[in-house]
Amino acid sequence: MLPDSYNQRRSPIQRRYRQRQWRRAARRNLLWAIAWISLSFMLGGCVDVEAGVEFRDANHGAITQTVRLDGSLAALTSAGEQAWFDGLVARSQQLGGKTIERSPGIVTVKVPFNNGDDLNKKFNELITASARYSPLADNPNSDPTPLGSRFALSQRNFGLAVKNHLEYDLDLRSLKGLSLDATEDNGLKLSILPRQGFNATFDVMGPQRLKVLSGKEVEHHENLWQWPLKPGQINHIAVDFWVPSYVGWGALFIAALVGVGWWTYPQ
């Protein structure tokens, strides 16, 4: 039996073969790196979508949505931008809203709501319209609305305040971007996936205190709560919070006035 050191020793032919393999792998990795850098310049820019709900009280508030195209993407997709923005503005107006900002590469719409049921209906319709008109739905092999969105708000009235339970699910599994993977066997590997540079956030504005049940990665600034929504997965947010009921407070104030009047001027 030959010793292990002899088995580990390589001949000159084997060493030259290994060197040729290494050079070929290095050239291949360099070409992949050049391709990745070139694509990152050509596809520079991103899509930012921000959806938010502002609660002023139990029965009043507004839905806001902002779509922003940054970098070279705004210049390369002017036709898609026009169709997306026009469709979003038209649907917001149908829901009783208005356009807050409209300029090259950005649009912001605002839609008021009057109660929880009205909020559920308008939010889901606005997000569905945004997904339908967006260039992200141009793939004929995909569903017309690839952003699976479900918004649900339930309310319980306790007289002077209303307890809100909010759940929001957004399916972003169809949206991914460029990825650069490193493996031991193949070195650098470039994967070109259907979507690139998509950022989304969901905001809740108004409550000073909010109990987060699901979606712990939240940023909190005073009365603004913001969740980053991650492409490639299903995002689930569930929260509980209280808002004042001005109807209840008004009824209490009227009852107090009546009580004071009856006590001051008895019959």
C-alpha positions as CSV (number, residue, x, y, z in Angstrom):
1,M,0.0,0.0,0.0
2,L,1.3,3.5,-1.0
3,P,1.6,6.1,1.7
4,D,-1.0,8.9,1.9
5,S,1.7,11.5,1.1
6,Y,2.3,9.8,-2.3
7,N,-1.4,9.8,-3.2
8,Q,-1.6,13.5,-2.4
9,R,1.4,14.3,-4.7
10,R,0.5,15.5,-8.2
11,S,2.3,15.1,-11.4
12,P,3.4,18.0,-13.6
13,I,0.6,17.2,-16.1
14,Q,-2.0,17.2,-13.3
15,R,-0.7,20.6,-12.0
16,R,-0.9,22.1,-15.5
17,Y,-4.4,20.8,-15.9
18,R,-5.4,22.3,-12.6
19,Q,-3.8,25.7,-13.6
20,R,-5.8,25.7,-16.9
21,Q,-9.0,25.0,-15.0
22,W,-8.3,27.8,-12.5
23,R,-7.6,30.3,-15.4
24,R,-10.8,29.3,-17.2
25,A,-12.8,29.8,-14.0
26,A,-11.1,33.2,-13.3
27,R,-12.0,34.4,-16.9
28,R,-15.5,33.1,-16.5
29,N,-15.9,34.9,-13.1
30,L,-14.5,38.1,-14.6
31,L,-17.0,38.0,-17.5
32,W,-19.8,37.5,-15.0
33,A,-18.6,40.4,-12.9
34,I,-18.4,42.7,-15.9
35,A,-21.8,41.7,-17.1
36,W,-23.3,42.3,-13.6
37,I,-21.7,45.7,-13.3
38,S,-22.9,46.7,-16.8
39,L,-26.4,45.5,-16.1
40,S,-26.5,47.5,-12.8
41,F,-25.6,50.6,-14.8
42,M,-28.2,49.9,-17.5
43,L,-30.9,49.0,-15.1
44,G,-30.1,51.6,-12.5
45,G,-33.0,53.1,-10.6
46,C,-35.8,51.6,-8.7
47,V,-39.5,51.7,-8.1
48,D,-40.7,53.0,-4.7
49,V,-44.3,52.4,-3.7
50,E,-45.6,53.7,-0.4
51,A,-49.1,53.1,0.9
52,G,-50.4,54.6,4.1
53,V,-53.5,55.1,6.2
54,E,-54.0,58.2,8.4
55,F,-56.5,58.0,11.3
56,R,-57.8,61.3,12.6
57,D,-60.6,59.7,14.6
58,A,-62.8,56.6,14.6
59,N,-64.8,57.8,11.5
60,H,-62.4,60.1,9.6
61,G,-59.1,59.6,7.9
62,A,-57.3,59.3,4.5
63,I,-55.5,56.8,2.4
64,T,-52.3,58.0,0.7
65,Q,-50.3,56.3,-2.0
66,T,-47.1,57.4,-3.6
67,V,-45.3,55.9,-6.6
68,R,-41.8,57.1,-7.3
69,L,-39.5,56.0,-10.2
70,D,-35.9,56.9,-9.5
71,G,-32.8,57.0,-11.7
72,S,-32.6,55.9,-15.3
73,L,-35.8,53.8,-14.9
74,A,-37.9,57.0,-15.0
75,A,-36.4,57.9,-18.4
76,L,-36.6,54.4,-19.9
77,T,-40.2,53.7,-19.0
78,S,-42.0,57.0,-19.8
79,A,-44.9,55.3,-21.6
80,G,-45.3,52.8,-18.7
81,E,-45.1,55.6,-16.2
82,Q,-47.8,57.6,-18.0
83,A,-50.2,54.7,-18.1
84,W,-49.5,53.8,-14.4
85,F,-49.9,57.3,-13.1
86,D,-53.0,58.1,-15.2
87,G,-54.7,54.9,-14.1
88,L,-53.9,55.5,-10.4
89,V,-55.1,59.2,-10.6
90,A,-58.3,58.2,-12.4
91,R,-59.1,55.5,-9.8
92,S,-58.4,57.7,-6.9
93,Q,-60.8,60.4,-8.3
94,Q,-63.5,57.7,-8.7
95,L,-63.1,56.9,-5.0
96,G,-63.5,60.5,-4.1
97,G,-59.8,61.4,-3.8
98,K,-57.5,63.8,-5.3
99,T,-53.9,64.1,-6.6
100,I,-51.5,65.7,-4.1
101,E,-48.4,65.7,-6.3
102,R,-47.8,64.9,-10.0
103,S,-44.4,65.5,-11.5
104,P,-42.0,63.5,-13.7
105,G,-41.2,60.2,-11.9
106,I,-43.6,60.7,-9.0
107,V,-47.3,60.7,-8.2
108,T,-49.1,60.9,-4.8
109,V,-52.9,60.5,-4.4
110,K,-55.1,60.8,-1.3
111,V,-58.5,59.3,-0.8
112,P,-60.6,60.1,2.3
113,F,-62.7,57.5,4.2
114,N,-65.6,57.8,6.7
115,N,-65.6,54.5,8.6
116,G,-63.9,51.1,8.8
117,D,-66.0,49.5,6.0
118,D,-65.4,52.5,3.7
119,L,-61.6,52.2,4.4
120,N,-61.5,48.5,3.7
121,K,-63.3,49.0,0.3
122,K,-61.3,52.0,-0.9
123,F,-57.9,50.7,0.2
124,N,-58.3,47.4,-1.5
125,E,-59.7,49.0,-4.7
126,L,-56.9,51.6,-4.8
127,I,-54.1,49.0,-4.4
128,T,-55.6,46.6,-6.9
129,A,-55.9,49.5,-9.4
130,S,-52.2,50.4,-8.8
131,A,-51.1,46.9,-9.5
132,R,-53.3,46.5,-12.6
133,Y,-52.0,49.7,-14.3
134,S,-48.3,49.2,-13.3
135,P,-45.7,48.0,-15.7
136,L,-45.0,45.2,-13.2
137,A,-48.2,43.5,-14.6
138,D,-47.0,43.6,-18.3
139,N,-45.9,39.9,-18.3
140,P,-48.6,38.1,-20.3
141,N,-47.8,34.8,-18.4
142,S,-48.5,36.3,-15.0
143,D,-51.7,37.3,-13.2
144,P,-52.9,40.8,-14.2
145,T,-52.5,41.9,-10.6
146,P,-49.3,40.2,-9.3
147,L,-49.4,42.1,-6.1
148,G,-51.7,40.0,-4.0
149,S,-53.1,42.5,-1.4
150,R,-55.6,42.1,1.4
151,F,-56.4,44.9,3.8
152,A,-58.9,44.3,6.7
153,L,-59.9,46.7,9.6
154,S,-62.3,45.7,12.3
155,Q,-63.6,48.1,14.9
156,R,-65.2,47.8,18.4
157,N,-66.8,50.9,19.8
158,F,-66.4,51.5,23.6
159,G,-68.2,54.8,23.6
160,L,-65.4,57.4,24.0
161,A,-62.8,55.4,22.0
162,V,-62.8,52.7,19.3
163,K,-60.5,49.7,19.3
164,N,-59.1,48.9,15.9
165,H,-57.7,45.6,14.7
166,L,-55.8,46.0,11.4
167,E,-54.4,43.3,9.2
168,Y,-52.5,43.7,6.0
169,D,-51.2,41.0,3.7
170,L,-49.1,41.8,0.6
171,D,-47.8,38.9,-1.6
172,L,-44.6,40.0,-3.3
173,R,-43.3,36.6,-4.2
174,S,-43.5,37.5,-7.9
175,L,-41.2,40.5,-7.5
176,K,-37.5,39.9,-7.3
177,G,-34.4,41.6,-8.7
178,L,-30.8,40.9,-9.7
179,S,-28.9,38.7,-7.4
180,L,-25.2,37.8,-7.4
181,D,-24.5,34.5,-5.8
182,A,-21.1,33.0,-4.8
183,T,-20.6,29.3,-4.8
184,E,-17.5,27.2,-4.2
185,D,-17.8,25.3,-7.4
186,N,-18.7,27.9,-10.0
187,G,-17.5,31.1,-8.4
188,L,-19.7,34.1,-9.2
189,K,-23.1,33.3,-10.6
190,L,-25.4,36.0,-12.0
191,S,-29.1,35.3,-11.7
192,I,-31.4,37.6,-13.7
193,L,-34.8,37.4,-12.2
194,P,-38.1,39.1,-13.4
195,R,-38.1,42.2,-11.2
196,Q,-35.4,44.6,-10.1
197,G,-35.2,47.5,-7.7
198,F,-38.7,47.3,-6.2
199,N,-39.2,48.9,-2.7
200,A,-42.5,49.1,-0.9
201,T,-43.6,50.4,2.5
202,F,-46.8,50.5,4.5
203,D,-47.6,53.3,6.9
204,V,-50.1,53.9,9.7
205,M,-50.3,57.5,10.9
206,G,-52.2,58.9,13.9
207,P,-52.1,56.5,16.8
208,Q,-49.6,57.5,19.5
209,R,-49.5,53.9,20.8
210,L,-49.8,50.8,18.7
211,K,-49.5,47.1,19.7
212,V,-47.7,45.2,17.0
213,L,-48.9,41.6,16.7
214,S,-47.2,40.7,13.5
215,G,-44.5,42.5,11.5
216,K,-42.0,43.3,14.1
217,E,-39.6,45.1,11.8
218,V,-41.3,48.5,12.2
219,E,-39.9,52.0,12.3
220,H,-41.7,54.3,14.8
221,H,-41.4,58.1,14.7
222,E,-43.9,59.9,17.0
223,N,-47.3,59.1,15.5
224,L,-45.9,57.4,12.3
225,W,-45.5,53.7,12.1
226,Q,-43.7,52.3,8.9
227,W,-43.1,48.8,7.8
228,P,-40.7,47.9,4.9
229,L,-42.3,45.3,2.7
230,K,-39.9,42.7,1.3
231,P,-40.0,41.4,-2.3
232,G,-39.9,37.7,-2.8
233,Q,-42.2,36.8,0.2
234,I,-45.6,37.2,1.7
235,N,-45.6,40.2,4.1
236,H,-48.1,40.0,7.0
237,I,-48.8,42.9,9.4
238,A,-51.3,42.8,12.3
239,V,-51.7,45.6,14.9
240,D,-54.2,46.8,17.5
241,F,-54.6,50.5,18.4
242,W,-57.2,52.9,19.8
243,V,-58.6,56.1,18.3
244,P,-60.9,58.7,19.9
245,S,-64.6,58.6,19.1
246,Y,-65.6,62.3,18.7
247,V,-69.3,61.2,18.4
248,G,-69.0,59.6,21.9
249,W,-67.3,62.7,23.3
250,G,-69.9,64.9,21.7
251,A,-72.7,62.9,23.2
252,L,-71.0,63.1,26.7
253,F,-70.6,66.9,26.3
254,I,-74.3,67.3,25.4
255,A,-75.3,65.1,28.3
256,A,-73.1,67.1,30.7
257,L,-74.7,70.4,29.5
258,V,-78.2,69.0,30.0
259,G,-77.2,67.8,33.4
260,V,-75.8,71.2,34.4
261,G,-78.9,73.0,33.1
262,W,-81.2,70.7,34.9
263,W,-79.2,71.1,38.1
264,T,-79.0,74.9,37.7
265,Y,-82.6,75.5,36.6
266,P,-84.7,72.8,38.2
267,Q,-88.3,72.6,37.1
